[in-house]
Structure formats: C-alpha cells, structure tokens
Amino acid sequence: MLTAITREVSPRLAQCELSHVDRCRIDVDVAVRQHAAYCECLERLGCHVVPLPADPDLPDCVFVEDTSVVLDEAAIITRPGAPSRRSETDTIEQALARYRTLHRIEPPGTLDGGDVLRVGRMLYVGMTARTDADGVAQLQRHANKYGYTVRPVPVRGCLHLKSACTSIGQDTLLINPAWVSAAEFSGLKLLSVPPEEPGGANALLVGGTVVCAAAFPRTRRLLEDRGFLVETVDSSELAKAEGGLTCCSLIFKT
C-alpha cells in the first residue's frame, strides 16, 4: 500500500519563503481547495492519505516534502535551509515514527527534501541555497547504511533539484536542462519539458500515473504522446508560493 502524508495549508501561506519567483497575491481559500483536490487525486490513485493539521505560525508547512527523505528502510528528518521552516520537522517526525526508523540531519548541516531525487538505490541531491555539503555528507552516512549511493548534483536557476527534474517511471526523468545538466544522469532516459513550460519538470509519480500541473498542457501532451498515464491538478496558488506537486506529499510504501 502507498501512504501519503500531507499537511493542510497554513492561513499565512502568503508569508512563505521565496527565492526564484516574485511575491504576488495568494488566495489562501483557493489554495486550500486546490490542496484538497490534490489529496483527492492521491486517493483516487491508490494512496492512503494521512492529513496533518496546518500550523498558522508556519507559512510553508503544506510543503511537507522538504522535511524528510523517506527510504524503504528508514527516514531521514531534514534540517531545512530556510531557518523559518525548521520547526516544520517536529510534526512530521512524530507522524513518520509510526512507519520508519528515524535519523536526523544535525546542525550545522542543511538539507531540503525537495533536493533529493531517488531513482532505485541512487539518491541524486541538488546542491542549492537550501542544501549544503554538510547536509549531503550526513545524508550519505545515513543512506549508505541501507545500501544507497548519494550523488551531489549542481542546480541553477531554481529552488530545488526536483524543480528541475523528477522521476516519471520507466527509468525516465522529466527534466528542464536549463536548470540541471542532463550529463548528471547517465544511464537514464531523459524527457525534456517544452522550453516555454520550465516548471513542468516537477511532476509526481503515483503508482503508474504521472500527475502534472494543469498549468503545463504541453508537458501533459508530451507525456501522453510517449505513452504515460497522466492526471492533472490545478496548483496555481501553491505555485505562487514556489511549491510544486512533489512538495505537497511524502509518498512511501507501507
């Protein structure tokens, strides 16, 4: 069974951290409805959704992916690169303790879960403003215990590695080569998003279905033309908070 941990939208979402997008008005009520539809999509695709309450003091708490890296054997509780987000891990740690042995990234290292892309036993880790070398080294020590290899990957022009590249199954990555070099992923099939839809590289694989944002119709057609099963959800308000589809859930086998 697939379990998906999600967290409700904070009423202070508009005060979120931003790095690569301009701040604009976010309709929190619409964001709440979009997030509910996202969770319904996960349920339709076979996930048991475990919703956690929002914290009004944590504007970014809906983006649960950044708080941990969940492997088959264990979970690593991260230390987010933005200081305002570090308290988000407390609630997630309590939720994950039911399912996994826990390890932690300790100060001064920083690691955002959105920078960790798992493909089989390989963990590609984006080197970004939110993830540093110490955080990567700590992740490597924990992951090596369970037979995983960690490979740092330079990222440019976007928040996280998974802003630029995500796994969509069939040994294939959906990638924006303007933000991460295709040469970093030798041995894998790469499918480049249309240049006019750079954010389309953030897609969420759930079982055998790729969930992509409704804002990227060309990316959807590209995936369907290549034989992928695709669902779309509207995430426009969450995108204003620099959030992608992978950001809003922690999906793992239970």
SULLIN-V383953 format. One record per residue. OMEGA is omega in whole degrees, -180 to 180 (999 if undefined). NEAR is the number of other C-alpha atoms within 8 Angstrom. Layout:
OMEGA NEAR
OMEGA NEAR
This chain:
175 7
174 10
178 13
174 13
177 12
177 14
-175 14
-176 12
177 14
175 14
179 8
-179 10
-177 12
178 10
-177 6
172 9
176 8
179 9
-171 6
175 8
179 7
178 5
177 7
-176 5
176 5
176 10
-175 7
179 11
177 6
178 8
178 14
179 10
178 8
179 12
177 11
178 8
176 9
180 10
177 10
177 8
178 9
179 13
179 10
-177 7
171 9
179 9
165 11
-174 10
177 11
-177 8
177 8
-179 8
175 6
172 11
-177 8
178 8
-177 6
-174 13
-174 16
-169 11
178 14
-175 13
-171 11
-177 15
-174 14
-173 13
-178 14
171 14
-175 12
176 9
179 7
-172 6
-173 7
174 10
178 13
176 13
-173 13
170 15
-173 16
-177 15
177 12
-178 8
-179 6
-175 6
-171 11
179 10
179 7
-174 10
-176 12
-179 7
-179 7
179 11
179 10
-179 8
-176 8
-179 10
177 9
-169 6
-170 7
163 9
-174 8
168 11
-175 9
168 8
-174 14
175 9
8 6
-177 5
175 14
179 17
172 15
179 17
178 12
177 13
-175 16
180 13
-179 12
172 9
-175 8
179 4
178 8
173 10
173 12
-176 13
-180 13
174 13
-173 14
177 13
-177 7
-176 13
-178 16
-174 12
179 8
177 9
178 14
-180 15
178 8
176 11
-179 11
179 10
180 8
-174 10
180 11
179 10
-175 7
174 7
178 7
174 10
180 10
180 13
176 8
-178 9
175 11
179 9
-180 14
169 8
-179 7
-172 10
-173 11
174 13
-177 18
163 13
-173 13
-171 17
176 13
178 14
-179 14
178 12
179 8
-178 4
-175 8
173 11
170 13
-166 15
167 14
-175 15
175 9
-177 7
178 10
-176 15
177 9
-178 9
180 5
-170 7
-179 6
179 6
178 4
173 8
-178 7
177 9
-176 8
179 9
175 13
-176 8
-179 6
177 4
-175 10
-179 10
180 9
-180 12
177 15
177 15
-174 16
178 12
178 11
-173 9
179 6
-177 7
176 11
177 13
178 13
-177 15
-179 12
-179 9
-174 7
-178 11
179 7
177 8
178 11
-180 11
178 8
-180 9
-179 11
178 10
178 7
174 6
179 6
170 9
-172 9
167 11
176 8
173 9
178 12
-180 9
-171 14
-179 8
177 12
178 10
177 9
176 11
179 13
179 11
176 10
-177 12
179 13
-174 12
-166 12
179 13
168 13
-175 12
-178 8
179 10
176 7
999 6
